[in-house]
């Protein structure tokens, strides 16, 4: 491997269970977190403090301070990132996933309850911020996960209600409570019992992603019974007692959650730029036979969630063999880092060779199979104009060559 390539062990993926780790004497242990920094280091230990400028203290005793502009992510080290919600939840236009109870439409807002929001009392989110209201897959649906992802990615000029039997109504949502859903369809009011509704996909022309201007964080909550695995974007957050994280969501709800129920806190729009937030400069694909595989952002190329190393990730790029995806770096970044591996669901039988190229020079060049799991990559790219990710054929031709580059990010200089 060229001398300009230098690999660093990235922070291990978070692991979470609703109860947390348990000591030999049966007492719950303090969760262990790993802080990944823009400097390329990882600090591990008990999470002692989080300040409003996103600075943290982690470790034994008083802990080691890390300034907010040096923090990329804080993650549970002793359990994997949880799956995305599959039960009743809202998919927001910004990618958040919000489990709910007691949902109803009040004016132009959804009102609901969640144990970590507004002390379990009524919270609300603007209707325009919601992409999909998911209750259950329609009857005879073969792949509910793929359907949810397709609905979140599609564009629509009307609200679309799908019943459990597969019937579809298109119009404008006018009412929703614990008993019924009301739609205006071709100037007529139509009512459907809530028990017959599978999902509602909303008009994307009216969507509001609620994206803050400055640095914000995405909170990942641990896996619970029916309300776990949620993802919430926060405009602010703090923890002064080493036990409870408090903050405010992008839709204005107050958050209060024990650190034991926090799986991750990832910072966005700071020192890290995720590849999935950038427009690629070029995509080259060479099929083995006649198949066609486009690249995928924040999902795998088969249309499913990003699964790698026992975790389910929010951010990443997915490629199939043989493909090359290039980005303009413009000499503005000092490092590229990611975890790369074959998708745990759709890449089990795959065999590939992956490369990371900087201005055409290979910084990483290695073979991968399922046995390799999640492989950490961190390479210096100071002065590099173009960064390319490549997935080449391996021993099995192109069979299940679904490769995920999760947490793929450029670190600013």
Secondary structure, 3 states (H helix, E strand, C coil): CCCCCCCCCCCCCCCCCCCCCECCCCCECCCCEEEEECCCCEEEECEEEECCCCCEEECCCCCEEECHHHEEEEEECCCCCCCCCCCCEEEECCCCEEECEEEEEECCEEEEECCCEHHHCEEEEEHHHEEEEECCCCCCCCCHHHHHHHHHHCCCCCEEEEECCCCEEEEEEEEECCCEEEEEECCEEEEEEHHHEEEEECCHHHCCCCCCCCCEEEEEECCCCCCCCCEEEEEEEEECCCCEEEEEECCCCEEEEEHHHEEEEEEECCCEEEHHHCCCCEEEECCCCCCCCCCEECCCCCCCCEEECCEEECCEEEEECCEEEEEECCCCEEEEEEEEEECCCCCCCCEEEEEEEECCEEEEEEEEEHHHCCEEEEEECCCCCEEEEEEEEECCECCCCEEEEEEEEEEEC
